[in-house]
Amino acid sequence: MPSFLSNLVKGQITLMNPLLQRLDVKKSRDLQEGLGRLQQRAMGERVRFEDVPFEHFEASWALPNKITATHALLYLHGGAYTAGEIDYSRGFGGAMAEQTERAVLCTAYRLAPDHPFPAALEDAAAAYHKMLESFPPKNIAFLGESAGGGLCYALALKCKQENWPLPSSIITVSPWCDLTMERERAEDLKCRDMLLSCEGLSFSAQRYAGDTPLSDPLVSPLFGDLTGLPPSLMFAGTDEILRDDAILMAEKLNAQGSPCVLEVAEGMWHAYVLYGMPESKEAISQIKGFLMRDAIDA
């Protein structure tokens, strides 16, 4: 049963939804940046940030204070490939650095429509190669929500394609793995989803893919060969349009021999893990346990 706090947050988001749906790209980005700055202030001095220079995009290490991290996370943020800049990435990335006691590379990969595919994937790959200079692949995990979750799997497929070392594991929240938007979504999900619409996702997908077919596995990893990928932990909510995308991706991963544990939280919405509620804290506790087991197995 959803907690009191989650019901309160859900009610507030529902009230704000008509306004959120009218935001243009710039205002959406500004809103996300503001949320990220709030998260950073809440961390205080428990996490420090160190900028990392890249040619095409901004990135920062989020480092837990008083701890020398031996393991790391590559964090790829959500935002439908059209929103999400460095402060937003530092927000959840910093929270995960504090909670997991791992170094987190927070990326602000290039965004559509100015930079369509493969810009985001190229930037994610550059970030991963930078991490490999300091950490062995067995000590690195990919982490992402929404579009960033799909990008985690696209990057893993790119690693296979190029014979790059794969990370130890992949953790995704409400991953967007099928940008074709051709499969019919359940009508009840369309009504219950407070944040996403099929029309909005289709619009963003076209902006991101550009001239590349939406079914290309590096755009929509659901259509890729998932054999040989590292173990995954995946989260989704019952009340989001992308719920079935997560279910299908998890089923295909398991069917092709790449272990995936999927947690579908009752009454939760898109990317609920980021909201600081009891359900979010439970998910983060599961992530910590998953990473600890992953480190032991490595």
Secondary structure in CASP SS format (residue, H / E / C, confidence):
PFRMAT SS
TARGET T0000
AUTHOR 0000-0000-0000
METHOD secondary structure of the structure
MODEL  1
M C 1.00
P C 1.00
S C 1.00
F H 1.00
L H 1.00
S H 1.00
N H 1.00
L H 1.00
V H 1.00
K H 1.00
G H 1.00
Q H 1.00
I H 1.00
T H 1.00
L H 1.00
M H 1.00
N H 1.00
P H 1.00
L H 1.00
L H 1.00
Q H 1.00
R C 1.00
L C 1.00
D C 1.00
V H 1.00
K H 1.00
K H 1.00
S H 1.00
R H 1.00
D H 1.00
L H 1.00
Q H 1.00
E H 1.00
G H 1.00
L H 1.00
G H 1.00
R H 1.00
L H 1.00
Q H 1.00
Q H 1.00
R H 1.00
A H 1.00
M H 1.00
G C 1.00
E C 1.00
R C 1.00
V E 1.00
R E 1.00
F E 1.00
E E 1.00
D E 1.00
V C 1.00
P C 1.00
F C 1.00
E C 1.00
H C 1.00
F C 1.00
E E 1.00
A E 1.00
S E 1.00
W E 1.00
A E 1.00
L E 1.00
P E 1.00
N C 1.00
K C 1.00
I C 1.00
T C 1.00
A C 1.00
T C 1.00
H C 1.00
A E 1.00
L E 1.00
L E 1.00
Y E 1.00
L E 1.00
H C 1.00
G C 1.00
G C 1.00
A C 1.00
Y C 1.00
T C 1.00
A C 1.00
G C 1.00
E C 1.00
I H 1.00
D H 1.00
Y H 1.00
S H 1.00
R H 1.00
G H 1.00
F H 1.00
G H 1.00
G H 1.00
A H 1.00
M H 1.00
A H 1.00
E H 1.00
Q H 1.00
T H 1.00
E C 1.00
R C 1.00
A E 1.00
V E 1.00
L E 1.00
C E 1.00
T E 1.00
A E 1.00
Y C 1.00
R C 1.00
L C 1.00
A C 1.00
P C 1.00
D C 1.00
H C 1.00
P C 1.00
F C 1.00
P C 1.00
A H 1.00
A H 1.00
L H 1.00
E H 1.00
D H 1.00
A H 1.00
A H 1.00
A H 1.00
A H 1.00
Y H 1.00
H H 1.00
K H 1.00
M H 1.00
L H 1.00
E C 1.00
S C 1.00
F C 1.00
P C 1.00
P H 1.00
K H 1.00
N H 1.00
I E 1.00
A E 1.00
F E 1.00
L E 1.00
G E 1.00
E E 1.00
S C 1.00
A H 1.00
G H 1.00
G H 1.00
G H 1.00
L H 1.00
C H 1.00
Y H 1.00
A H 1.00
L H 1.00
A H 1.00
L H 1.00
K H 1.00
C H 1.00
K H 1.00
Q H 1.00
E H 1.00
N C 1.00
W C 1.00
P C 1.00
L C 1.00
P C 1.00
S C 1.00
S E 1.00
I E 1.00
I E 1.00
T E 1.00
V E 1.00
S C 1.00
P C 1.00
W C 1.00
C C 1.00
D C 1.00
L C 1.00
T C 1.00
M C 1.00
E C 1.00
R C 1.00
E C 1.00
R C 1.00
A C 1.00
E H 1.00
D H 1.00
L H 1.00
K H 1.00
C H 1.00
R H 1.00
D C 1.00
M C 1.00
L C 1.00
L C 1.00
S C 1.00
C H 1.00
E H 1.00
G H 1.00
L H 1.00
S H 1.00
F H 1.00
S H 1.00
A H 1.00
Q H 1.00
R H 1.00
Y H 1.00
A H 1.00
G C 1.00
D C 1.00
T C 1.00
P C 1.00
L C 1.00
S C 1.00
D C 1.00
P C 1.00
L C 1.00
V C 1.00
S C 1.00
P H 1.00
L H 1.00
F H 1.00
G C 1.00
D C 1.00
L C 1.00
T C 1.00
G C 1.00
L C 1.00
P C 1.00
P C 1.00
S E 1.00
L E 1.00
M E 1.00
F E 1.00
A E 1.00
G E 1.00
T C 1.00
D C 1.00
E C 1.00
I C 1.00
L C 1.00
R H 1.00
D H 1.00
D H 1.00
A H 1.00
I H 1.00
L H 1.00
M H 1.00
A H 1.00
E H 1.00
K H 1.00
L H 1.00
N H 1.00
A H 1.00
Q C 1.00
G C 1.00
S C 1.00
P C 1.00
C E 1.00
V E 1.00
L E 1.00
E E 1.00
V E 1.00
A E 1.00
E C 1.00
G C 1.00
M C 1.00
W C 1.00
H C 1.00
A C 1.00
Y H 1.00
V H 1.00
L H 1.00
Y H 1.00
G C 1.00
M C 1.00
P H 1.00
E H 1.00
S H 1.00
K H 1.00
E H 1.00
A H 1.00
I H 1.00
S H 1.00
Q H 1.00
I H 1.00
K H 1.00
G H 1.00
F H 1.00
L H 1.00
M H 1.00
R H 1.00
D H 1.00
A H 1.00
I H 1.00
D H 1.00
A C 1.00
END
